[in-house]
Amino acid sequence: MSKISYAVKIDSQVVNRMKNFCQEHGIKQGFFVEKALREQVAREELLEDQFDLKNLRHEEDNAIDFAQYLKRRPA
């Protein structure tokens, strides 16, 4: 996986807390930030999926079997 630099403006108190935490725990800041971003994106995607499931549940009775869907699909 290639790495790139990505600059954003972040509140100085948040940056200082993160730097102190990383230093106290022997964690590289880049690793910490990347992990935090991955986890937050995953949480946000899960929330979107849950929202879709809740809002589309009423259409479940209209759903067809996946095998039927594939048969109807144009080649």
C-alpha positions in Angstrom: 0.0 0.0 0.0 1.4 3.4 -0.9 1.5 6.3 1.5 0.7 9.9 0.8 0.8 13.0 2.9 -2.6 14.5 3.8 -2.7 17.9 5.5 -5.7 19.0 7.5 -6.3 21.7 10.1 -7.0 20.2 13.5 -7.7 22.0 16.9 -4.3 22.4 18.6 -5.6 20.8 21.9 -6.6 17.7 20.0 -3.2 17.5 18.3 -1.4 18.0 21.7 -3.5 15.3 23.3 -2.8 12.9 20.5 1.0 13.7 20.5 1.2 13.2 24.3 -0.8 9.9 24.1 1.4 8.6 21.3 4.6 9.6 23.1 3.4 8.0 26.4 2.4 4.8 24.7 5.3 4.5 22.2 3.0 4.8 19.2 3.9 6.5 16.0 1.6 9.4 15.3 1.0 8.5 11.6 0.0 5.0 12.6 -2.4 6.3 15.3 -4.0 8.8 13.0 -4.4 6.3 10.2 -5.9 3.7 12.5 -8.3 6.3 13.9 -9.5 7.4 10.5 -10.0 3.8 9.3 -12.1 3.0 12.4 -14.2 6.1 12.1 -14.9 5.6 8.4 -15.9 2.0 9.3 -18.3 3.3 12.0 -19.8 5.8 9.7 -20.3 3.2 7.0 -22.0 0.9 9.5 -24.3 3.7 10.6 -25.3 4.3 6.9 -26.0 0.6 6.4 -28.1 0.5 9.6 -30.0 3.6 8.4 -30.6 2.0 5.0 -31.7 -1.3 6.6 -34.2 0.6 8.8 -35.6 2.7 6.0 -35.8 0.0 3.4 -37.1 -2.8 5.6 -40.7 -2.1 4.5 -39.6 -3.2 0.9 -38.5 -6.6 2.1 -41.8 -8.2 1.1 -41.1 -7.2 -2.5 -37.6 -8.7 -2.6 -36.9 -11.6 -5.0 -34.5 -14.5 -4.6 -31.0 -13.6 -5.8 -30.9 -16.6 -8.2 -34.2 -15.2 -9.8 -32.6 -11.8 -10.1 -29.6 -13.2 -11.9 -31.9 -15.2 -14.3 -33.8 -12.0 -15.2 -30.7 -9.9 -15.6 -29.8 -9.1 -19.2 -26.6 -10.9 -20.4 
